Amino acid sequence: MSTAVLVAAVVGGGVLFLMRRLFPQQKKVVKLLQYSADTMRGKTVIVTGANSGIGKALAGELLKLQARVIMACRDQGSAEQAAQDIKKQAGPEQGEVVIKHLDLASLRSVRKFCEEINAEESKIDILVNNAGIFRCPYTKTEDGFEMQLGVNHLGHFLLTHLLLDLLKRSTPSRIVVVSSKLYKSGHINFDDLNSEVNYNKSFCYSQSKLANLLFTLELARQLEGTGVTVNALTPGIVRTRLGRHVQIPLLAKPLFYLASLVFFRSPLEGAQTPLYLACSPEVEGVSGKCFADCEEEELMAKATDDQAAKKLWDISSRMVGLTN
């Protein structure tokens, strides 16, 4: 046996062993949802981060169901290519695609996006807060927020707030929030929410995903009786560009990719639960819940803490300039 083959076998075995330790069960088989072709005809849906991963797959499925899909993306070129891809795959009877620039790392960009939507759109039926960043090196947003908190939580917090009046005028309407099971590894560090004292990229991602769940909880409380519902979801481990900041040794990358085919879901599989929350009549009127695999998920106590949710809401409002 040559040295190269031996090294590859050792590294490959190590990667597979690590993957099995991290993910002891293989990915659960996901049943793709089937809706009538005109299910979303006449409905307008905003999807943040729709240029790749779950967001792109979700936008494509909504387009097939004849929705008007507003792709809210930071990268214009990537969004245009994604729009071409999903239009090509959607078939002859499809909805409409609109591309809008939105950089969730800039409150100025969020405000500009919302001004345009409020001026140009007569209604918004569904808002999907999907875009995110994962385990990036320590950086700050344009407004000085730790990047993962800023993009995953605060950007969407302001976005949702500025679109609420339009959503209320569009009832029954829905808000869908993409969280992650990694919320379990975090807590809200109110003493250092912006990670000025200490930065741990894994913790900060988990904190931001827990913030998504607490945001959903408090927003649902505030929206009671308005006709607007909000629910969160955890999509599982999905093969997307979200993990682009994760460092993998060069030799292990091809093997890691092969292992991901076994253990990770495809973007289309990951998009099934947000599609369910956007389309299904089964969740009409349901609010303040979290779903996984199109079923309600039981959350840990820290994700259903009303006091923490209210405290985070108040702090977030001040951070994005909604209150003093």
N, C-alpha and C positions, 0 to 999 in steps of 0.2 A: 504494500500500500504506500503510495507516494506521500510525502510530507504535507502537500497542499490538501490532499483528500483527508488525511488524518486530522489536520487542523480544522478543516470545514466540519468534519464529523463531530469533533469535540465541541466546537463553538455552537453547531446546530443543536446538539444534544443539550448544551447549557441553556440555549434560548428556549427550547421546548420545555425543559424542566422549570425554568423561571416562569414561563407563561402558565404552566399547569399549577404552579404554586400561587401565582397571582389570581388566576381564574380557574379554580378547581373544576368547574363545570363548563362544558362546551356551550357555545352560544345557544340560547333557546330558539327553536324554530319559530319564526314570525310569520303569521298568516297575513298575506296582503289583503287589504280591505277592498271590497267591491261596492261601488255606488253607481247609480244610474248616471248616464253620461251628462245629463244636464243638472246635476245636483246643486252646483254652485252658480248656475246661470243667473246673472243679475246681481251677484254679490261681489263686493270689492274687498280684497284681502291685502294687508301689508305684511310682508315677511322680511325681517331684518336678517342680514347675512345670507341673502338668497343666492349668492354667486357660487357657493360651494357647499359640499357636505349635505347635512340634513336639510338646510334651508333651500338648497337648489333642488333636491329631490322632492321636497314638499311643494315648492313652487310649480314643479313639473306636473305633479299629481293634481294640484288645484287647477292648473291650466287645462288639463284633460277634462276636468269636470266643468269647464266653461266659465271659470271665475275670471274676474279682472284682477290680475296679480301685480301689485306694486312691489318691485324688488328694491329694497332699501339697502344699498351697499356702499362701502367705502371706496372700492376700486372700480372705477367706471369701465375700464377695459375688460376686466374679469367678468363684470356683470353683463356686458354686451355679449361676450362669448357664451356665458351661461344661458342668456336669453335665447340665443340662436340654437343652442343645444336642446333646450326644453321645448321650443317651438317645433323643431324638427321631429321630436319624439312624440309630440302631443296628438298628431293626426289632423285630419281636415276639419273636424268639428272641435274647435278649441276656443278658449277665452282670449283675453287680451293681456299683453305684458307691457308694463310701464316701468322704466328704470329711473330711480331717484337717488341722488347722492346723499348718503348719511354716514357720518363718521361719529360713532358713539364715544370716541375719545375726545370729542370737542363739544361742549355745551352750546357753543355758537352754531355749530353745524346742526345739532339737534333742533335748536330753535328755528333755524332757517328752514329745515325740512318740514317742521310742523306748520310754520307759516304758509308754506307752499301748499301743503296738503289741505289745510283749513280753507285756503282761498280757492283751490281748484277742484276739490272733491265735494260732492253733495252728501256723501255718506261713506262711512267705513263700517263694514259688517264684522270684520275680524282683524285683530292686530296680533301678530305672532312675534313675540320677543325671543328671537332665536340666536342672534349673533353672540359670539363669545370669544374669549382668549384664554389660553390654558398654559399655566406654568411658565410664563415668560420671565426673562431676566428683569431685575428691578428697573422699572421705568415709570414715568409719570405721564398722565394725560396733559392735554393743553391747559387744563385748569388746575393742575397740581395734585390730582388724585392718583393713588397707586393704580397702575394700569388695569389689573384684573377687577378690582372693585369698581373702578371708573367705567369700564366698558360693560362688564357683566351685570352690574347692578345700577349704578348711578345714571348712566346714559339712558338705560331703559326706563328707569324711574321717572326721569324728566320727560322722555318721549311719551310715555303713557299718560302722564299728567296733562301734557299740552294737547293731547288728542281726545281727552275724556269727554269734553263737551260735544264733539262731533260723534263720538261713539254713543253718547246718550241720546243724541238726536236720531241715531240709526237703529234704535232698538227694534227687535232683540239683537244684540251684538255680543261679541265674545272677545276676550283677551286670553291668549295662550302664552304661558311662560315656560321656557325650556330650562330646567334645572339639571341636577345630576345626583346620582347616588353618592357621590363623593362629598356631599354636604355632611355626611355622617362623620367625616374626619375633621370637621371644623367647628368653630363657635364664633360668635360675634365678639370681637375684642374691642369693646367700647372704649377701653383705655388707650388703644392705639389703632383705631379703625383704619387709618390711612397708612399704617405700617411705617411710620417715621422712625420709631425706635428699633424695630426689628422686622426683617423681611424674610419670610419663608415662602417660596413660590407655591409649594403644594398646599400649605395651610391657607394662603391667600385665595387660591382657587376655591377651596372648600368653603371658606368664609363667604365668598361671593355667591356660591350656589345655595348656601343656607340663607343668605340675604334674599335671593329670589323667592324662596319658599315663604319667608316671613313677610315679604312684600305682597305676595299673593294672598296671604292670610288677612293682612290688614286692609288691603284694597277690597277684598270681597266683603269685609264688614262695612266699609264705607259705601259700597255700591248696592247694598241691600235695598230692594224695592225700585231700583232704577231701570231694570231690564237689561243691564250690562252684567255679564258673568265673567269671572276670571278663574282659571284653573292652571295648575302647573303640571309638569310631567318630568319623568326621568327616562331618557331614551335608551339606556343601556350603553355598552361600549361599542362605538361605531367607528369604522374606518373613515376618518375625515382628516382635513388639514389642521384640525384643532391641536393635534399633537406635534406640530412642526417645531416647537421649541424643546421638545424632549430629546436629549442627547443619547444617541445609540451608536456604538462603535461601528465603523465603516464595514468591517468584515461581517458583522452581525445583521446589517440592514436587510439584505435579501432574505435571510432566514427569518428575521422578525416579520417581514412582510408576509411570507408564506404562513407563518404561525398566526398572523392576524386574520388570514382567510378562514382559519379554523375557529378562532376564538371570538372574533369581532363581527359585528353586524355590518351589513352594507348600508350606505346612506338611505336607500329606499326602505330598508327594514327599519332603520332608525326613525324614519319619517312617519311611520304608521300611527303612532300615538298622537303626535300633533295633528295629523290629518283627521283622526277620530275626533279630537276635541274641537277642531274647526268645522267639521261637517256633520257629525252624527246627531240625529234627533234624540238619541239616548241620553245625551248630556244637556239637552235644552233645560235651562233653569237651574242647572247644577253649578255651584260656585264655591270657591274656597277649598277645593280638593286638590290632591295630587294623584296622577295616574302613571301607571307603568304597564306596558303591553295591553293598552286599552282597557285596563281595569283599575279601579280605585286602589291606591297604595297606602298602606299604613305607615305613617311617619314617626320618627323619633320625637320625644317630648320637646326637644329644643327647637324643632321646626313648627311646633304648634303652640308656642309660648306667646300668648296675647300681649303680655307686658313688654317682652323683648321686641315684638313686631311693632308695637306703638312707639317704643323708644327709637328703634331704627328708622321708622318713618319720619319722626320729628327731626332727627339728626340729618337724615338724607335730604329732607326739605330745605334745611338751612345750607347744607353743602352745595346744592344745585341752585340756590338763590331764590327759592319759592317763598321762603319766610326769613325773617331776620334772626 
